[in-house]
Amino acid sequence: MFPQVNTPTWRKFTYEELTARDKTSLDLFWLKDDSLADLDNLPEPADLADEIIDNIEAGLLSFRAVAAALQPAAAGS
């Protein structure tokens, strides 16, 4: 476990400090993914994995194209 250190960016708050703020809501209902409303008809895990791999590979191809386009610019600098 990491030690808890308060910094200007990160600090812990007590429950009382949180609830004293205006418009405080600790409800996490907004985290629900509405696209998964029908949990009985989810894709198979292998299909999800294949889709994730396809998306990552497409992203990698895009990054390779950007890197290739930057090569001449980097060589001329």
Secondary structure as UniProt FT lines:
FT   HELIX           15..19
FT   TURN            22..23
FT   HELIX           29..31
FT   HELIX           34..36
FT   HELIX           39..41
FT   HELIX           45..76
//
